[in-house]
Amino acid sequence: MNVGALVALVFLAVMLGGFVLFFLYSRTPMWRASETRMAMMRMLVIIGPMFGMRFENPPPDRPAVMGGLGPDQEPAPEDPRVPPTPEGIS
């Protein structure tokens, strides 16, 4: 084996080992609360749009009509201060 292949193999092993160690560390509560994680997230938010990664807000909820009478609801009692209207007059 020549020296270049040996250096590349050692470099690959170090990179793979570093990835495995970071993967295991990133699943701990200590990583979730770390300032390093927040700094990485801020950097991604700033740099991401340069590469086409944009956060799109979810669409707003559709407005719903509230307060209609359903089939199982009784109409509200009439106000006693207002006289009832005769039938046929609206």
Rosetta blueprint (number, residue, H / E / L):
1 M L
2 N L
3 V H
4 G H
5 A H
6 L H
7 V H
8 A H
9 L H
10 V H
11 F H
12 L H
13 A H
14 V H
15 M H
16 L H
17 G H
18 G H
19 F H
20 V H
21 L H
22 F H
23 F H
24 L H
25 Y H
26 S L
27 R L
28 T L
29 P H
30 M H
31 W H
32 R H
33 A L
34 S L
35 E H
36 T H
37 R H
38 M H
39 A H
40 M H
41 M H
42 R H
43 M H
44 L H
45 V H
46 I H
47 I H
48 G H
49 P H
50 M H
51 F H
52 G L
53 M L
54 R L
55 F L
56 E L
57 N L
58 P L
59 P L
60 P L
61 D L
62 R L
63 P L
64 A L
65 V L
66 M L
67 G L
68 G L
69 L L
70 G L
71 P L
72 D L
73 Q L
74 E L
75 P L
76 A L
77 P L
78 E L
79 D L
80 P L
81 R L
82 V L
83 P L
84 P L
85 T L
86 P L
87 E L
88 G L
89 I L
90 S L
